[in-house]
Amino acid sequence: MQGPPRKEKLDIFVLPIRISTTPRRIFFFPPMPPAPKPPSARVTIRDVAARAGVSQPTASLVLGKHPRARVAPATRERVIAAAHALGYRPNVVARSLVQGRSFALGVVVPDLRNPYVMDVVAGAERVASSAGYAVLLCDRSARPAAAHLETLLSRQIDGVLLDAAGAAALPDDALRGVNVVLIDEPSDRWPGVATDARAAGRLAAEHLLALGHRTFAFIGPAADVHAFRMRERGFAETVRAAGVSMPSERWRREPATVAGGQHAMRALLALRPRPTAVFCANDLVAIGAVKQCLTQGVSLPDQLSVVGCDDIDMARLITPELTTIAIPARELGARAARLLLSYIEHRDDPPDPVTLAARRALSRPLPVRLMSRASSARVPAGAVS
């Protein structure tokens, strides 16, 4: 039989403690701040809210850039400062799931090699990024607009900025249910932004008429694009109103490129009498026209004046510097993005009067202005008019 359980012996050591009656100073240290998160740990809205001393929903409203969030300016600044200090990066995927959006916009343009187009894109991207949207850029010079649109829609983009020619090439129902804004094209079918293209042609004609020119030519594309049509119309109306006629051979149809301008100017220089002034539908065409004149030994502006349209950076880099009509391309892109965001932000409720007024203001044609430089001058002495 087993006996009773054996009790274990515990060794207890008693250490002598000397108690001193001498007064001692006691130091209290503040609690240590929480250790910083390792680089792999993601800073969350909760972290930002704690640092800013606000609730998590308030921090979420500020960092989510909610258009209707009512947050005091001082609180907003505190949240933004906390996010910056912590290195906070928004989780776009999570925000997309909560709000049912991708926070991405598609931009389909005719040709990224055109500096004017790139300025439009830059303006749109600036507005979109400041509102927290990414921009997916598509060039339809290498791929049809319909193919680009299919790719964009498969990525669940929130809206599309599209040039008018690209929209015209789409099937009738391709944009059904899509937030879309047309660039440089007023439309009864979709919202759009535009410049005063008709005034551009008028300003060019008035400038050349004031210099005494009466023998004109025009170079532009045959494409059915609103801006090119209106520039040509404004020029033709003003010249005609001054009592000047232009035979059909002085209207040259070429692509809106440098090569197109060269080819058209070669034909114009062979005419007799030769034009003393040429208006080109854009600056790329005008640069090609200037290059062809120099190639054939025609002095500008002593023998012939050339006026372009757009005022791209290159217009000031060629010799002689190009007289042109300045088109506010960046502001055009910015307005297009603002208008598109207005439709996205108010997709679930009817817009209020203030929003409707803002949309009407964004849709008004942007003004243009003449930039008189060295490629235009008074009509040459002895020129046939």
C-alpha positions in Angstrom: 0.0 0.0 0.0 1.0 3.5 -0.7 1.5 5.7 2.3 0.3 9.3 2.7 1.6 11.7 0.1 5.0 13.0 0.9 5.1 16.7 1.7 7.7 18.6 -0.2 10.1 20.7 1.8 10.2 24.4 0.8 13.4 26.3 1.5 12.5 29.9 2.4 15.3 32.4 2.5 14.8 35.6 4.5 17.0 38.4 3.4 17.8 41.1 6.0 16.4 44.5 5.0 17.9 47.6 6.5 15.3 50.3 6.9 16.7 53.8 6.8 14.9 56.7 8.4 16.7 59.2 6.1 14.2 61.1 3.8 14.6 60.1 0.2 13.6 61.9 -3.1 11.1 60.0 -5.2 11.1 60.7 -8.9 8.0 60.2 -11.1 8.6 59.7 -14.9 5.9 60.4 -17.5 4.7 57.3 -19.3 6.8 56.4 -22.4 5.1 57.1 -25.8 4.1 54.0 -27.7 6.8 52.5 -29.7 6.7 53.5 -33.4 5.2 50.9 -35.7 7.7 48.8 -37.6 8.1 49.8 -41.3 6.0 46.8 -42.3 3.0 47.9 -40.1 0.4 50.0 -42.0 -0.7 53.3 -40.4 -4.4 53.3 -40.1 -7.1 56.0 -39.8 -7.4 54.9 -36.1 -3.8 55.8 -35.5 -4.2 59.2 -37.2 -7.4 59.9 -35.2 -5.6 59.1 -31.9 -2.7 61.4 -32.7 -5.0 64.2 -33.8 -7.3 63.8 -30.8 -10.4 63.3 -32.9 -12.9 60.5 -33.5 -12.2 57.9 -36.2 -15.2 59.0 -38.3 -14.0 62.6 -38.3 -10.5 61.5 -39.4 -12.1 59.4 -42.1 -14.2 62.3 -43.4 -11.1 64.5 -43.6 -8.8 61.9 -45.2 -11.5 60.6 -47.5 -11.9 64.2 -48.9 -15.7 63.8 -48.7 -17.2 66.7 -50.6 -20.0 67.3 -48.1 -18.0 66.8 -44.9 -18.5 69.5 -42.3 -15.3 69.7 -40.3 -13.9 72.8 -38.7 -10.8 74.1 -40.5 -8.6 73.8 -37.4 -9.6 70.2 -36.9 -9.1 69.4 -40.6 -5.5 70.9 -40.4 -4.8 68.8 -37.2 -5.9 65.6 -38.9 -3.8 66.3 -42.0 -0.8 67.2 -39.9 -1.1 63.9 -38.0 -1.5 61.9 -41.2 1.6 63.6 -42.6 3.6 63.0 -39.4 2.7 59.3 -39.3 3.2 58.7 -43.0 -0.4 57.7 -43.5 -1.4 56.4 -46.9 -5.0 55.9 -47.7 -6.2 52.4 -48.5 -8.0 53.0 -51.8 -9.1 49.4 -52.1 -10.9 49.6 -48.7 -12.4 53.0 -49.5 -13.6 51.7 -52.9 -15.4 48.8 -51.3 -17.1 51.0 -48.7 -18.2 53.8 -51.1 -18.8 51.6 -54.2 -16.3 53.5 -56.4 -12.9 52.8 -57.9 -11.6 56.4 -57.5 -10.2 56.1 -61.0 -11.0 58.1 -64.2 -10.3 57.2 -67.8 -9.0 59.8 -70.2 -9.1 58.9 -73.9 -7.3 61.3 -76.2 -6.6 61.4 -79.9 -2.7 61.5 -79.9 -0.3 61.9 -77.0 2.4 63.2 -79.3 0.5 66.4 -79.6 1.8 68.9 -76.9 -1.6 70.6 -76.8 -3.3 67.2 -75.9 -0.7 66.7 -73.2 -1.5 70.1 -71.7 -5.1 69.2 -71.5 -4.3 65.9 -69.8 -2.0 67.7 -67.3 -4.8 70.0 -66.3 -7.3 67.1 -65.9 -4.8 65.0 -63.9 -4.0 67.9 -61.5 -7.7 68.2 -60.5 -8.3 64.5 -60.4 -5.3 63.7 -58.2 -6.2 66.5 -55.8 -9.6 64.9 -55.3 -8.1 61.5 -54.7 -8.6 60.0 -58.1 -6.1 58.1 -60.3 -6.1 58.8 -64.0 -5.9 55.9 -66.6 -4.6 57.4 -69.8 -5.5 56.0 -73.2 -4.1 57.0 -76.7 -6.5 56.2 -79.5 -3.9 56.9 -82.2 -2.7 53.3 -81.6 -6.0 51.6 -80.5 -9.6 52.3 -81.2 -11.6 54.3 -78.7 -14.1 51.3 -78.3 -11.3 49.0 -77.2 -10.0 51.5 -74.7 -13.4 52.0 -73.3 -14.0 48.3 -72.9 -10.7 48.1 -70.9 -11.6 51.0 -68.7 -15.1 49.8 -67.9 -13.7 46.4 -67.0 -11.7 48.2 -64.3 -14.9 49.8 -63.0 -13.7 53.3 -63.5 -16.0 56.0 -62.2 -16.0 58.2 -65.3 -14.4 59.0 -68.7 -13.0 62.1 -70.3 -13.3 61.7 -74.0 -12.6 63.8 -77.1 -15.5 64.3 -79.5 -14.0 62.4 -82.4 -13.5 59.4 -80.1 -17.1 59.6 -78.9 -18.4 59.7 -82.4 -16.6 56.5 -83.3 -18.3 54.6 -80.5 -21.5 52.5 -80.9 -24.6 54.4 -79.8 -25.0 52.5 -76.6 -21.3 52.3 -75.6 -21.6 55.1 -73.1 -24.9 54.2 -71.6 -24.8 54.4 -67.8 -21.3 55.9 -67.9 -20.3 59.3 -66.4 -18.7 61.0 -69.4 -17.6 64.5 -70.3 -16.5 65.5 -73.8 -13.3 67.6 -74.2 -13.5 70.7 -76.4 -16.9 69.8 -77.8 -20.3 71.1 -76.7 -22.9 68.4 -77.0 -26.7 68.0 -76.5 -26.1 64.3 -75.7 -23.3 64.5 -73.1 -21.8 67.2 -70.9 -18.8 68.9 -72.4 -16.3 71.7 -72.0 -15.0 73.8 -74.9 -13.0 76.8 -75.9 -14.2 79.7 -78.0 -12.8 78.2 -81.2 -14.8 80.5 -83.4 -13.2 83.5 -81.8 -9.8 81.9 -82.4 -10.3 82.0 -86.2 -11.8 85.5 -86.0 -8.8 86.9 -84.0 -6.4 85.4 -86.5 -8.2 87.0 -89.5 -8.5 90.3 -87.7 -4.8 90.3 -87.0 -3.8 89.6 -90.6 -6.3 92.0 -92.0 -5.0 94.8 -89.8 -1.5 94.1 -91.2 -2.9 94.8 -94.7 -3.1 91.2 -96.0 -5.8 90.4 -98.6 -4.4 87.2 -100.1 -5.1 84.4 -97.6 -4.8 80.6 -97.3 -6.0 78.2 -94.7 -4.5 74.8 -93.7 -6.5 72.4 -91.6 -7.7 68.8 -91.3 -10.8 67.3 -93.0 -11.7 65.6 -89.7 -15.1 66.5 -88.3 -13.8 68.0 -85.0 -15.6 70.8 -83.4 -12.6 72.9 -82.5 -11.1 72.7 -86.1 -14.5 73.4 -87.7 -15.1 76.5 -85.6 -11.6 77.9 -86.0 -12.0 77.6 -89.8 -15.5 79.1 -89.7 -14.5 82.1 -87.6 -11.6 82.8 -90.0 -13.8 82.4 -93.1 -16.6 84.6 -91.7 -14.2 87.4 -90.8 -12.3 87.4 -94.1 -15.6 87.3 -96.0 -17.0 90.2 -94.0 -14.0 92.2 -95.0 -14.8 91.7 -98.7 -12.0 89.2 -99.3 -12.7 86.0 -101.3 -10.7 82.8 -101.0 -10.7 80.4 -104.0 -11.0 76.7 -103.2 -7.3 76.0 -103.9 -6.4 78.2 -101.0 -8.2 75.8 -98.5 -5.8 72.9 -98.0 -6.9 69.7 -96.2 -4.1 67.9 -94.4 -3.7 66.0 -91.2 -3.1 68.3 -88.2 0.6 67.4 -88.0 3.9 69.0 -88.8 4.1 66.8 -91.9 0.6 67.9 -93.0 1.7 71.5 -92.7 4.8 71.0 -94.8 2.8 69.2 -97.5 0.1 71.9 -97.7 2.6 74.8 -97.7 4.5 73.2 -100.6 1.3 73.3 -102.6 0.4 76.9 -101.5 3.9 78.2 -102.5 3.3 76.9 -106.0 0.2 79.1 -106.5 0.2 82.3 -108.4 -0.4 84.8 -107.0 1.1 83.3 -103.9 -0.7 83.9 -100.5 0.8 86.6 -98.3 -0.7 85.1 -95.1 -1.7 81.6 -94.0 -3.8 80.7 -91.0 -3.2 77.1 -89.7 -5.7 75.1 -87.6 -3.1 74.3 -84.9 0.5 75.1 -84.1 1.9 71.7 -85.3 0.5 72.5 -88.8 2.0 76.0 -88.6 5.4 74.7 -87.6 5.4 72.4 -90.6 4.4 75.4 -92.8 7.2 77.5 -91.4 9.7 74.7 -92.0 8.6 74.3 -95.6 9.0 78.1 -96.2 12.5 78.0 -94.9 13.3 74.9 -96.9 12.2 76.7 -100.1 14.0 80.0 -99.2 10.8 82.0 -98.5 11.6 84.6 -95.8 9.2 84.9 -92.9 7.6 87.4 -92.2 9.2 89.5 -95.0 7.5 87.5 -97.8 4.8 85.6 -96.0 3.1 85.6 -92.6 2.0 82.5 -90.8 -0.4 82.3 -87.8 -1.0 79.1 -85.8 -3.4 78.2 -83.0 -2.9 76.6 -79.5 0.2 78.4 -78.3 2.2 75.2 -77.4 5.7 75.7 -75.9 7.3 74.9 -79.2 5.7 78.0 -80.8 8.2 80.1 -78.9 11.2 77.9 -79.6 11.2 78.0 -83.5 12.7 80.9 -85.6 10.9 83.1 -86.2 8.7 82.7 -83.1 5.2 81.8 -84.1 2.3 84.2 -83.9 -0.6 82.1 -82.6 -3.9 82.1 -80.8 -3.5 81.0 -77.2 -5.9 78.3 -76.2 -6.0 77.6 -72.4 -5.4 73.8 -72.7 -4.6 73.1 -69.1 -7.7 75.0 -67.8 -9.8 73.1 -70.4 -8.6 69.8 -69.0 -9.1 71.0 -65.4 -12.7 72.1 -66.2 -13.4 68.8 -67.8 -12.3 66.9 -64.7 -14.2 69.2 -62.3 -17.4 68.7 -64.4 -16.9 65.0 -64.4 -16.3 64.8 -60.7 -19.5 66.9 -60.1 -21.5 64.1 -61.9 -19.7 61.4 -60.0 -20.2 63.0 -56.5 -23.9 63.6 -57.1 -24.7 60.4 -58.8 -27.2 59.2 -56.2 -29.1 62.4 -55.6 -30.5 65.3 -57.6 -28.1 68.2 -57.8 -29.0 71.4 -55.9 -29.2 74.8 -57.5 -25.6 75.7 -56.5 -24.3 72.5 -58.2 -26.3 73.2 -61.4 -25.0 76.8 -61.5 -21.4 75.5 -61.1 -21.9 73.0 -64.0 -23.3 75.7 -66.3 -20.2 77.9 -65.5 -17.8 75.1 -66.2 -19.6 74.5 -69.6 -19.1 78.0 -70.8 -16.6 78.4 -73.7 -13.1 79.4 -72.4 -11.8 82.7 -73.9 -8.8 82.7 -76.3 -6.3 85.5 -77.1 -3.9 86.6 -79.8 -0.1 86.1 -79.2 1.5 88.4 -81.8 5.1 87.3 -82.4 7.7 87.3 -85.2 6.1 85.1 -87.9 3.6 87.8 -88.9 4.1 91.3 -90.2 2.7 93.9 -92.6 1.9 92.7 -96.1 5.1 92.8 -98.3 5.4 95.8 -100.5 4.2 95.2 -104.1 2.3 92.0 -103.1 -0.7 91.2 -105.4 -4.0 91.6 -103.5 
